[in-house]
């Protein structure tokens, strides 16, 4: 028995959408951390905010890596 998948959204685009959603939530979380840091003058929240910036940086690089991986091979790239 052969099963065909005919979804309107490809798994790749769904994963990209999820990645964008996680990036958005992380950015909102960063704003909350910075706001909490300003209001409470907490050094711990500042440390968490810096860690979140690193996470957001990695998440921001992921779409670039996906684009590079999706490129077709040619004589220069195999």
Buried (B, 14 or more C-beta within 10 A) or exposed (E): EEEEEEEEEEEEEEEBEEBEEBBEEBBEBBEEBBEBBEEEEBEEBBEBBEEBBEBBEEBEEBEEEEEEEEEEEEEEEE
